[in-house]
Amino acid sequence: MESTRSEGDELIEDYVECLMSLDANARPCENDNSSLATHAEDPTSIPVGIIVQPIRELAPVGAEDNKEPTLGMEFESDEAAKSFYNDYARRLGFPFRVGRSRRSKGVEEVLIMKRFVCSKEGIYRKKPSSEGTRKRERISMREGCKAMMEVIRDSDRWVVSKLEKAHNHHLGTCSRVGYLRARGFIDASDKASIVASDAMTLLRQNAFGEGGDAQGLLDYFKRMQADNPAFFYSIQVDNNSCVTNAFWADSKARTAYGYFGDAVVFDTTYKKNKYMMPFVTFSGVNHHLQPVIFGCALLIDETEFSFIWLFETWLAAMGGRPPVSLVTDQNRAMAAAIAKVFPNTCHRFCKWLILSRSKQKLAHVYSAHPTLRGELEECVIKSETIEAFEARWASVIDKYDLRKNTWLQALFNIRQKWIPLYSKDTFFAEISSMQKLETMSDLYKKYFNTKTSLKVFLTQFELAMADRFEDEAQADFETLCTKPNLKTASPIEKQASAIYTRAVFNKFQEEFVESLGYNVYKIKDGATSKFSVTRDEDSLETFIVSYNAGKKTATCSCKNFEFSGILCRHVLGVFLMIDVRVLPKEYFLQRWTRNAKVGAIMNEHSTELQNTCQESITSRYNDLCRDAIRCAEKGATSVKIYKAAKDVLKKAYDNIIAFEKSTSKGVQRDVININEEITIDDAINDQSLQDPERKVCSFTCHYFLLFLLLLVYTLSNIAL
């Protein structure tokens, strides 16, 4: 079965093959030795200032890197052959594509041949247009070039079976031109005159402004850090000292990660908009089910090593604590970087992005069967058990005779990597199967246009974040000052309404009300009883709840609590049956409660400070800044709380000065320099830093921290 492919088909097919080539295990257990060294885990050891790091290249694999292709050359896989031809094409300076592929006949349709051709292969043939219609004339780059390399599968190896190295045109055309043109960075008429370095310059200029030197971005970073010393930024440069990638996170993003950083989404949806600059974000969901940002980056270079740099830099800015779960788009370089930097984080592909791509790939099928799309999405979104999902999927496939559809077959083969049901034992903060956060693509449509410069973009992005903070403040007000409508007289519902935020309680209330419609049967007695919970006698969706009477705890086979952090309707149904009047406190995750931002970070940092504040002045300064910012956020919520905060802070400052004078009399004290960039290793090796004065500063840090804790406690009581 042989076919030619358009550029659009090539992208989709490559996407499927990328998915199918991934290992079935969602979480690698060990970190690869070739990964970049990770930053220190201590959040107080990270300098806040600029960190400039060069792009690190792949270590040479061997002499093959500079080899010419030859007939009979062998590769481990078709992707290895593609990678080799890609390097070869870059050295010579010509773009290429996958021009043809062949699959074996039969049910499995295994890939057995691939042909890589020069992008100028083939002859453009103008399609006749119907009378009375005028279409814009497109400039084609097809010139009939015969250069190509074909590989075929031979047992477990791939062998070069056909080869033509001669081109009928001048070499030197950039292989990034198609990428740039697709995103609107260059015109089609410019493509023949751009070489690789020029193309990267254009891409950098689009992101960083005229000249592409990122001076405007640096000025922005310096201004933000002057206003807020806890602002973090880092820049990666190439071998020519040109900026390739930049990352930053303000104090609010870093603080928010401490509260809600257990489940993270890495958003690269800028790719959906060809006019949008390469802006990516780390985000999550707060206690009001609103999107919250944990850091931003401009990502010009999308290699594995750039992703490693970005992930390590972000992890350092967030205090070295990796997320429990991470949701991303599918990208081979990104997936490899995640496996190295986050070896213990559960990584899953975004189901919404895959369903969105399915609309493109299955457009002709959807057109022939208008009900297919709804049934397929319902199968993915509404199935409550793995068995139900697989049965419904098979039913849909058979109903529309799609067993030979390559795209659907590939998606089913990697279902463990994108269907949430297969990751239910890990926390993803997804309370609803329909939950879908606002993406950067959505934000771009709302706040930006095709002419937005970097300077304007950053300003508009700040305004967008300000709107989100305003939304959070409004949600806080509604939670504290209004009462929800209770639908039952149950003390459990009343208990939850007083603990959860309004948005989370509404979701809990849905589960609680739904629990009334389930049939609960006791199937096992003992210290740990077991119950069968069903609805409408549906055997495909029968759930088993285990209840420990001694500990008053329950677990459900649906694992909704482990996945979302709120109790499922099945456990609630059992609790109602056995007359549990009050839910144990362990079933209320703090991140979903009204007090999500009270105490968690301060207590954690207080413990860490005992072991880490000795390292450097910057460490202590950054740690106190984070705590002071938290006090400022709480103190600014009202005039009454503001006055209380000012009084407590003034007393704290006066006491610190008095303590400092009494303790360090006659001893020259350290001078705090907020621009100091000293690492842990430097601090340990610098003997001049290890003197008795450090003990004085250490005691002062602890003393000030006690006052900050007192301030937060006081402000919290005033707020309530």
Salt bridges, closest charged atoms under 4 A:
GLU2 OE2 - ARG100 NH1 3.06
GLU2 OE1 - ARG102 NH2 2.38
GLU13 OE2 - LYS361 NZ 3.37
ASP14 OD1 - LYS82 NZ 2.84
GLU17 OE2 - ARG103 NH2 3.86
GLU17 OE1 - LYS114 NZ 2.56
GLU68 OE1 - LYS165 NZ 3.77
GLU74 OE1 - ARG157 NE 3.59
ASP78 OD2 - LYS114 NZ 3.18
GLU79 OE2 - LYS114 NZ 3.64
GLU79 OE1 - ARG332 NH2 3.50
GLU121 OE1 - ARG97 NH2 2.61
GLU137 OE1 - LYS126 NZ 3.72
GLU143 OE2 - LYS120 NZ 3.39
GLU150 OE1 - ARG115 NH2 2.52
ASP238 OD2 - ARG204 NH2 3.21
ASP262 OD1 - ARG591 NH2 2.96
ASP301 OD1 - ARG176 NH2 3.76
GLU302 OE1 - LYS271 NZ 3.26
GLU304 OE2 - LYS340 NZ 2.48
ASP329 OD2 - ARG357 NH2 2.70
GLU375 OE2 - LYS399 NZ 2.87
GLU377 OE2 - ARG373 NE 3.27
GLU390 OE2 - ARG415 NE 3.20
ASP398 OD1 - ARG403 NE 2.67
GLU430 OE2 - ARG348 NH2 2.81
GLU438 OE2 - LYS446 NZ 2.86
GLU438 OE1 - ARG468 NH2 3.03
GLU462 OE2 - ARG223 NH2 3.85
GLU472 OE2 - LYS597 NZ 2.64
ASP476 OD1 - HIS287 NE2 3.58
ASP476 OD1 - HIS288 NE2 2.57
GLU511 OE2 - ARG569 NH2 2.95
GLU514 OE1 - ARG535 NH1 2.51
GLU514 OE1 - ARG569 NH1 3.68
ASP525 OD1 - LYS522 NZ 2.79
GLU541 OE2 - ARG392 NH2 3.47
ASP579 OD1 - ARG581 NH1 3.66
ASP623 OD1 - HIS605 ND1 3.77
ASP623 OD1 - ARG626 NH2 3.99
ASP654 OD2 - LYS650 NZ 3.22
GLU660 OE2 - ARG669 NE 3.78
ASP670 OD2 - ARG620 NH2 3.78
